[in-house]
């Protein structure tokens, strides 16, 4: 049963890294990027959920 905690931790880490990469690639301001990255780093699970629903999207133009 304790093995699942490690697997869940690795999944959360991978998702946090993915979210940070997406924030960095977004077209938002530098200050906004820093705030989003700090939120994701200090609150890994909650920050990831907040970013998913309210965070900046990728820098690609949606035409």
N, C-alpha and C positions, 0 to 999 in steps of 0.2 A: 504494500500500500504506500510506503514512503517513496517508492520509485516514481509514482505519479506526480509528486510535488516537483521533482527535478525536471520532468518532461514539460509540465505546465510552465515552469519558470523559463525554460529554454524557448518555448513557444511565445511567451510574453516578451522575452528579450528580442526575438526575431521580429515580432510585430512592431515593437518600439523602434528598432533600427529602421524598419521599412517606413514607418511614419516619419521619423526624423529625416530620412532621405527625401521623402515627398515634400516635407515642409521646406527643406533647403532648395529644392527644385521649383518651388512655387514662385509666383510673380509678386508676392506680397513684399512689404518693406523689410529692410534688414531688422529693424526693431521688432516687428511682428514675428519674424522668423525666430529671433532670439527668445522672445516670450513663449512661443509655442514649443520650442526645443526644451526650454527649462521646465515647462509644465509637464511634458512627456517624461523628462528625466526624473523629476522629483515625485511625480505621481504616476508611476508606470501604467497601472491598469486604468485608473480613472482618467488620466491624461490621454491615454490612447482612445478611450471611449468618447471623451469630449472632442478630441481632434477629429475623430471619424465623422461626427455629426456636425461640427461647427468650424472645423479647421480649414485652412487655405487649400485649394486644389492645385493640381500641377500647373506648370507654366505654359502648357499648350493652349493655344487659342481655340475656343469652341465655336466653330462657324457653322 
